[in-house]
């Protein structure tokens, strides 16, 4: 069974949606920039037609503890949570931490890749320089 939580919020200049997925593999988050404020039908259409295009990060182990509570208390908690979400409209802190970790991983990967490319380019230039030196010594 898989659970999805979508949060749409205004972030400086654009409307951004975070999609949190919890399933048997673990917890993962994807981010999508909508641009203009999306209406409810637009978000629904996006989830139906473009959900598989979202790039979720690596699944992270996540334990969910379920406690049995009084149904009326649960209703109150849900109502409070909805009011709080209306005020803040930011993704959960767990989702923010997850996205930050993914960003750091991508930065490190890009840094390693660019440094490897730079090293290969230097070695290639050095080899070319050595070859030209040998040719000069031969008198060509």
C-alpha positions as CSV (number, residue, x, y, z in Angstrom):
1,X,0.0,0.0,0.0
2,X,1.3,3.4,-0.9
3,X,0.4,6.8,0.5
4,X,0.9,10.1,-1.2
5,X,0.7,13.5,0.3
6,X,0.8,16.6,-1.9
7,X,1.5,20.1,-0.6
8,X,1.2,23.1,-2.8
9,X,2.8,26.4,-1.5
10,X,4.0,29.7,-2.8
11,X,7.8,30.0,-2.7
12,X,9.1,33.5,-3.5
13,X,8.1,33.7,-7.1
14,X,6.5,30.3,-8.1
15,X,3.9,27.9,-6.8
16,X,5.7,24.7,-5.9
17,X,4.3,21.3,-5.2
18,X,6.0,18.7,-3.0
19,X,4.8,15.1,-3.3
20,X,5.7,12.8,-0.4
21,X,5.4,9.1,-1.0
22,X,5.4,6.5,1.7
23,X,5.3,2.8,0.7
24,X,6.9,-0.5,1.4
25,X,10.3,0.7,0.0
26,X,10.4,3.7,2.4
27,X,9.9,7.5,2.2
28,X,10.6,9.6,-0.8
29,X,9.9,13.2,-1.9
30,X,9.6,14.8,-5.3
31,X,9.3,18.5,-6.1
32,X,7.4,20.1,-9.1
33,X,7.2,23.8,-9.9
34,X,3.8,24.8,-11.2
35,X,4.5,28.5,-12.0
36,X,1.1,30.1,-11.7
37,X,-1.3,29.2,-8.9
38,X,-2.9,25.8,-9.8
39,X,-6.5,25.2,-9.2
40,X,-7.7,22.0,-7.6
41,X,-8.8,20.4,-10.9
42,X,-5.3,21.2,-12.4
43,X,-3.6,19.5,-9.4
44,X,-5.8,16.5,-9.8
45,X,-5.2,16.3,-13.5
46,X,-1.4,16.6,-12.9
47,X,-1.5,13.8,-10.4
48,X,-3.5,11.6,-12.7
49,X,-1.5,12.2,-15.9
50,X,2.0,13.3,-14.8
51,X,2.7,11.5,-11.5
52,X,4.9,8.9,-13.1
53,X,7.1,11.7,-14.5
54,X,8.0,12.9,-11.1
55,X,11.6,12.2,-10.1
56,X,11.5,10.9,-6.5
57,X,14.8,10.7,-4.6
58,X,16.2,7.5,-3.1
59,X,13.8,5.8,-0.7
60,X,14.7,6.4,2.9
61,X,13.8,4.0,5.7
62,X,10.8,5.3,7.6
63,X,9.0,3.8,10.5
64,X,5.4,4.7,11.1
65,X,4.0,4.1,14.5
66,X,0.2,3.9,14.6
67,X,-1.5,4.6,18.0
68,X,-5.1,4.0,18.5
69,X,-6.9,7.1,19.5
70,X,-10.4,8.3,20.3
71,X,-12.2,9.0,16.9
72,X,-13.4,12.5,18.1
73,X,-9.9,13.4,19.3
74,X,-8.6,12.3,15.9
75,X,-11.1,14.6,14.2
76,X,-9.9,17.5,16.4
77,X,-6.3,16.8,15.5
78,X,-7.1,16.6,11.8
79,X,-9.0,19.9,12.0
80,X,-6.1,21.6,13.8
81,X,-3.6,20.2,11.3
82,X,-5.7,21.5,8.4
83,X,-5.9,25.0,10.0
84,X,-2.1,24.9,10.6
85,X,-1.5,23.9,7.0
86,X,-3.6,26.8,5.8
87,X,-1.5,29.2,7.8
88,X,1.9,27.8,6.9
89,X,1.4,25.9,3.6
90,X,5.0,24.6,3.7
91,X,6.0,21.0,3.4
92,X,6.7,19.0,6.5
93,X,10.1,19.4,8.1
94,X,10.8,15.8,7.4
95,X,10.2,16.5,3.7
96,X,12.4,19.6,3.8
97,X,15.3,17.6,5.5
98,X,14.9,14.9,2.9
99,X,15.0,17.3,-0.1
100,X,18.1,19.0,1.5
101,X,19.9,15.7,1.8
102,X,19.0,14.8,-1.8
103,X,20.4,18.2,-3.0
104,X,23.6,17.6,-1.1
105,X,24.0,14.2,-2.7
106,X,23.5,15.6,-6.1
107,X,26.0,18.4,-5.4
108,X,28.6,15.9,-4.4
109,X,28.0,13.7,-7.4
110,X,28.3,16.7,-9.7
111,X,31.5,17.8,-8.0
112,X,33.1,14.4,-8.3
113,X,32.0,14.2,-11.9
114,X,33.3,17.6,-12.9
115,X,36.6,17.1,-11.0
116,X,37.1,13.7,-12.9
117,X,36.4,15.4,-16.2
118,X,38.8,18.2,-15.3
119,X,41.5,15.7,-14.4
120,X,41.0,13.8,-17.6
121,X,41.3,17.0,-19.6
122,X,44.5,17.9,-17.8
123,X,46.0,14.4,-18.5
124,X,45.0,14.7,-22.2
125,X,46.7,18.1,-22.5
126,X,49.8,16.8,-20.8
127,X,50.0,13.8,-23.1
128,X,49.6,16.1,-26.1
129,X,52.3,18.4,-24.8
130,X,54.7,15.4,-24.3
131,X,53.9,14.2,-27.8
132,X,54.7,17.6,-29.3
133,X,58.0,17.7,-27.3
134,X,59.1,14.3,-28.7
135,X,58.3,15.4,-32.2
136,X,60.4,18.5,-31.8
137,X,63.3,16.4,-30.5
138,X,63.1,14.1,-33.5
139,X,63.5,17.1,-35.9
140,X,60.1,16.7,-37.7
